[in-house]
Amino acid sequence: MNIVNLLKGIDFVYEEKSIDNFKIKYFISEYWTSKQRQANNIHEISYRACFKPQLPNFFITRLTNKWDWIYDPFMWRWTTLIEWALLGRNVIWNDVNPLSIILTEPRLVIPKYDEIEKRLDQIDLTKEINVDKVNLYMFFSKKTLIQLVNLKNYFIEKEKKGELDIIDKWIRMVATNRLTGHSSVFFSVYTLPPNQAVSRERQVIINKKRNQQPEDKDIKKLILRKTRQLLKDCDAIAYPKINYLLLNKVAKYTSEIPNNFIKLIVTSPPFLDVVNYSQDNWLRCWFNNINIEEVEKKLTLCRTIECWANEMKETFKEFYRILKQDWFIAFEVGEVKNWKIKLDEVIAQIWNETWFTYLWTLINLQKFTKTSNIWGISNNSKGTNTNRIVLFTKN
């Protein structure tokens, strides 16, 4: 596959930047926008820092063909996997975070709506149990919490017996997504958006400030409502025919993937320690019976650029083993610490120690601006209006 195909028919601005005699080549354009291609509703499971499906779609459609094997080693955002499946590519997915599997796998083998509805009817969420010790009344009413704990226990028992099927996994995925949020379609009282959870103490403050208290919710009804939304475009989904492999490992140790097997890697790694896993996911982990401490031991949470760069170098050596010769990596990174660190520059310079060939760095601007503003976009001081994707090939 010719890398020139990637920019075919696109108007762009070219710039260069030299760092210690290393030349970084920037191709700058508005390669995709959120309105350019309407995303399939199956994507609509929120998680912090998810990138738009337009990003993986751009690389997948221009650099691969149907049934090619493609890989995302940091799949906690899952956008890439779902988009690949929609486009009929065979996929390998990996993430050390077990929540990613819970929130992704059911969207690869989708049950029918009537199967989900029938299963929910069979689950008894009204069993009288003591939920006082759970200490979640700042989020949920007692009636709602009883339903929630019954549902949690149902999944635990089914998993112990090895009987947790794709219908159960779908219900668990939707319930996990509906735990907390900022509207009436979530199980909780008003709180932060559904991609993270505030602490118990913080929610008490929110309740007092808004003069609110949790209302009774019908969990089954809300699960079915979200299911209808997710399945709206299911007639367009190609992935029941694809092959896939889901891994729950550290990205630099993936022995299950054969040598020289993958044609394209598209991913976005952890950005230093800007995301606190335990703070964001404590409630989701509670519901899914996940030990947060065990997960955090495996996470790449570097506090220095040197630590992060070394972790990426080791991971790239594993990428070199599994990637086919003459094929590509598209590695999306961003600016952190108020623009003081540009991870794309760090990544671009590791090629010499990991045997890859650096090609280009693509900068996608959400709103095309003068190139003089590329290094510090004035209308977004706390984040980024750009995607920065570093491209490599294996020669």
Buried (B, 14 or more C-beta within 10 A) or exposed (E): BEBEEBBEEEEBBEBEBEEEEEEBBBBBBBBBBEEEBEBBBBBEBEBBBBBBBBBBBBBBBBBBEEEBBBBBBBBBBBBBBBBBBBBBBBBBBBBBBBBBBBBBBBBBEBBEBEBBBEBBEEBEBEEEEEBEEBEBBBBBBEBBBBBBBBBBBBBEEBBEEEEBEBBBBBBBBBBBBBBBBEEEBBBBBBBBEBBBBBEBEEBBEBBEEEEEEBEEBBBBEBBBEBBEBBBEBBEEBEBEEBEBBBBBBBBBEBEEBEEEEBBBBBBBBBBBBEBEBEEBBBBBBBBBEBEBEEBBEEBBBBEEBEBBBBBBBBBBBBBBBBBBEEBBBBBBBBBBEEEEBBBBBBBBBBBEEBEBEBBBBBBBBBEEBEBEEBEEBEEEEEEBBBBBBBBBBBE
